[in-house]
Amino acid sequence: MQSRLREAIVLALAIISLGAFVYLSVNEVKERDRAITVRGLAEREVAADYVIFPIVFNHMGNDLNQLYVELQEKTDAITKFLLEKGINKEEISYNAPDIEDLESNIYDNRKITMRYKATSVITVASNQVEKVRDLMNQQGELLKQGIAVTGSDYRYQKVYSFTGLNAIKPAMIEEATKNARAAAIKFADDSGSKLGKIKSASQGQFSITDRDENTPYIKKVRVVTNVEYFLKD
């Protein structure tokens, strides 16, 4: 009789222990299921640190040999202009001239006075962004030498870029993460909960865009961090 009583007591205690374990486990699972995902944004405006500036000019003539001579004279004049403005020789590159025979254009019904049209491009690629911007405003000096620089050719556009992303990445990621945590704390407070540990986190891609159409030499750097936090009572 006593043996059966002891067995019953042991069984009852086992059931109670199992129930307590299940209860605690369920509560723990519920706690783990309570989470919030927030985003943290970090933005900065930075100055472009590299520029590609193509200088496009045209020349026309009826004699190809003379055309090449005059093209070289203009090329030399533009090179001298750039060097005098502080551009380094290694920052200047030259494209072979593009020669168009206007008489062969069957779609152009205009009277042809000059048969050949040559388009030449001298490209400045430099990290002296401000110096290059200054010389852009001084291209009128080339007009005095009979060199008309064209800016209407869509194939050749100046490009500003920012290459110093690695230097500002850590600080921007830290800022974005702090902003995400601040948003999570506000949500937790509003819902009557407390913020727990990080469940998961992912860093979005960095993007670099022009601040606006008028100032392509000023860039906007942006990153968004996604962070998932546990919530607890």
VMD Tcl script that draws the C-alpha trace (Angstrom):
set ca {
  {0.00 0.00 0.00}
  {2.77 2.40 0.96}
  {4.65 1.42 -2.19}
  {1.65 2.38 -4.35}
  {1.31 5.67 -2.43}
  {4.94 6.53 -3.06}
  {4.54 5.70 -6.76}
  {1.48 7.95 -6.94}
  {3.34 10.80 -5.26}
  {6.32 10.42 -7.58}
  {4.02 10.35 -10.60}
  {2.19 13.45 -9.41}
  {5.45 15.31 -8.85}
  {6.65 14.28 -12.31}
  {3.45 15.55 -13.90}
  {3.73 18.85 -12.00}
  {7.37 19.22 -13.01}
  {6.57 18.44 -16.63}
  {3.75 20.96 -16.59}
  {6.00 23.63 -15.12}
  {8.67 22.88 -17.72}
  {6.14 23.06 -20.56}
  {4.74 26.31 -19.14}
  {8.15 27.90 -18.89}
  {9.11 26.65 -22.34}
  {5.94 28.06 -23.90}
  {6.54 31.40 -22.20}
  {10.12 31.41 -23.44}
  {8.97 30.69 -26.99}
  {6.41 33.47 -26.74}
  {9.10 35.86 -25.55}
  {11.29 34.86 -28.45}
  {8.45 35.37 -30.89}
  {7.94 38.94 -29.76}
  {10.19 41.05 -31.94}
  {10.21 44.28 -33.90}
  {12.05 45.22 -37.06}
  {13.14 48.83 -37.51}
  {15.19 50.77 -40.02}
  {17.92 53.26 -39.31}
  {18.90 55.85 -41.92}
  {22.17 57.76 -42.23}
  {22.81 60.42 -44.87}
  {25.71 62.70 -45.65}
  {26.52 65.33 -48.23}
  {30.07 65.15 -49.53}
  {32.04 66.95 -52.21}
  {32.98 64.98 -55.31}
  {36.67 64.10 -55.27}
  {37.11 63.05 -58.90}
  {35.97 64.54 -62.18}
  {36.03 63.47 -65.81}
  {35.74 66.49 -68.10}
  {35.66 65.96 -71.88}
  {36.48 68.98 -74.03}
  {34.79 68.54 -77.41}
  {35.59 70.70 -80.42}
  {34.77 70.50 -84.13}
  {36.62 71.55 -87.24}
  {35.56 71.52 -90.87}
  {37.41 71.57 -94.18}
  {37.65 70.21 -97.69}
  {41.20 68.90 -97.58}
  {41.87 66.04 -95.18}
  {45.59 66.72 -94.84}
  {45.01 70.35 -93.99}
  {42.17 69.34 -91.68}
  {44.49 67.15 -89.61}
  {47.10 69.92 -89.42}
  {44.55 72.42 -88.14}
  {43.11 69.88 -85.68}
  {46.58 69.34 -84.23}
  {47.05 73.08 -83.85}
  {43.81 73.31 -81.87}
  {44.77 70.29 -79.79}
  {48.10 71.90 -78.92}
  {46.38 75.17 -78.01}
  {43.90 73.43 -75.69}
  {46.68 71.40 -74.09}
  {48.64 74.58 -73.41}
  {45.51 76.16 -71.92}
  {45.01 73.21 -69.57}
  {48.63 73.11 -68.44}
  {48.61 76.85 -67.74}
  {45.51 76.36 -65.57}
  {47.32 73.83 -63.38}
  {46.19 70.54 -64.91}
  {48.89 67.90 -64.87}
  {50.02 66.37 -68.15}
  {49.18 62.84 -66.97}
  {45.60 63.95 -66.29}
  {45.05 64.73 -69.99}
  {44.15 62.12 -72.60}
  {43.31 62.35 -76.30}
  {40.83 60.54 -78.52}
  {41.42 59.96 -82.20}
  {39.35 62.47 -84.20}
  {36.04 61.30 -85.64}
  {35.88 62.29 -89.30}
  {32.52 62.57 -91.08}
  {32.20 62.88 -94.86}
  {29.17 65.14 -95.20}
  {28.80 64.40 -98.92}
  {28.14 60.75 -98.10}
  {25.14 61.64 -95.94}
  {22.24 60.95 -98.27}
  {19.73 62.15 -95.67}
  {21.14 65.68 -95.52}
  {19.77 67.83 -98.33}
  {21.59 70.98 -97.29}
  {24.11 72.54 -99.63}
  {27.56 71.38 -98.61}
  {30.29 74.03 -98.48}
  {32.70 72.02 -96.37}
  {32.98 68.32 -97.09}
  {34.61 66.99 -93.91}
  {33.63 67.51 -90.30}
  {36.05 66.41 -87.60}
  {35.14 65.99 -83.94}
  {37.97 65.77 -81.42}
  {37.85 65.09 -77.70}
  {40.44 65.94 -75.08}
  {39.58 64.44 -71.70}
  {40.68 65.69 -68.30}
  {40.44 63.08 -65.52}
  {41.53 64.59 -62.24}
  {41.06 64.70 -58.48}
  {41.56 68.47 -58.63}
  {37.83 69.00 -58.80}
  {37.74 72.69 -57.88}
  {40.55 73.51 -60.29}
  {38.74 71.72 -63.13}
  {35.51 73.52 -62.29}
  {37.36 76.83 -62.47}
  {38.77 76.12 -65.91}
  {35.28 75.15 -67.12}
  {34.30 78.76 -66.48}
  {37.35 80.02 -68.35}
  {36.78 78.21 -71.63}
  {35.90 81.56 -73.18}
  {39.65 82.15 -73.47}
  {39.72 79.45 -76.14}
  {37.21 81.39 -78.23}
  {39.77 84.16 -78.56}
  {41.99 81.61 -80.27}
  {39.23 80.55 -82.64}
  {38.41 77.34 -80.79}
  {34.71 76.79 -80.20}
  {34.15 74.16 -77.54}
  {30.80 72.41 -77.76}
  {28.82 71.16 -74.80}
  {25.84 69.86 -76.73}
  {27.20 66.42 -77.67}
  {25.34 63.95 -75.44}
  {28.06 61.34 -75.98}
  {30.55 63.33 -73.97}
  {29.37 64.54 -70.58}
  {31.32 65.61 -67.54}
  {31.06 63.18 -64.65}
  {31.69 63.85 -60.96}
  {32.26 60.99 -58.55}
  {33.08 60.33 -54.90}
  {35.73 57.71 -54.18}
  {36.14 58.12 -50.42}
  {33.26 55.88 -49.33}
  {35.41 53.45 -47.32}
  {36.59 56.26 -45.06}
  {33.07 57.24 -43.96}
  {31.40 53.80 -44.00}
  {32.02 52.83 -40.35}
  {30.71 56.11 -38.94}
  {27.62 56.02 -41.17}
  {26.79 52.42 -40.25}
  {27.14 53.33 -36.56}
  {24.84 56.32 -37.04}
  {22.24 54.26 -38.90}
  {22.31 51.57 -36.19}
  {21.85 54.17 -33.43}
  {18.90 55.65 -35.30}
  {17.36 52.20 -35.65}
  {17.76 51.56 -31.92}
  {16.18 54.92 -31.05}
  {13.16 54.04 -33.19}
  {12.92 50.60 -31.55}
  {13.07 52.08 -28.04}
  {10.27 54.51 -28.91}
  {8.12 51.67 -30.23}
  {8.79 49.52 -27.16}
  {7.91 52.38 -24.81}
  {4.70 53.14 -26.69}
  {3.65 49.47 -26.53}
  {4.45 49.08 -22.83}
  {7.38 46.76 -23.48}
  {11.12 46.85 -23.05}
  {13.71 46.48 -25.74}
  {15.69 43.25 -25.67}
  {18.74 42.04 -27.51}
  {19.26 42.17 -31.26}
  {17.68 39.18 -33.00}
  {19.12 39.92 -36.44}
  {20.58 42.81 -38.40}
  {21.41 43.56 -42.00}
  {23.13 46.47 -43.65}
  {21.59 47.89 -46.80}
  {23.56 48.99 -49.83}
  {25.27 52.35 -49.83}
  {24.02 54.70 -52.53}
  {25.77 57.77 -53.94}
  {23.69 60.21 -55.96}
  {23.83 63.83 -57.06}
  {22.36 66.17 -54.48}
  {20.40 67.78 -57.32}
  {20.64 68.45 -61.04}
  {22.35 71.81 -60.59}
  {25.16 70.66 -58.30}
  {26.43 67.28 -59.55}
  {29.73 68.00 -57.79}
  {27.96 67.59 -54.43}
  {26.99 64.01 -53.65}
  {24.48 62.50 -51.24}
  {25.63 59.29 -49.56}
  {22.88 57.16 -48.03}
  {22.62 53.85 -46.16}
  {19.75 52.07 -44.43}
  {20.31 49.45 -41.71}
  {17.59 46.90 -40.82}
  {17.66 45.66 -37.22}
  {15.31 43.19 -35.52}
  {15.04 43.42 -31.71}
  {13.42 41.14 -29.14}
  {10.69 42.69 -27.00}
  {10.12 41.77 -23.37}
  {7.74 42.79 -20.60}
}
mol new
graphics top color blue
foreach p $ca { graphics top sphere $p radius 0.5 }
foreach p [lrange $ca 0 end-1] q [lrange $ca 1 end] { graphics top cylinder $p $q radius 0.2 }
display resetview
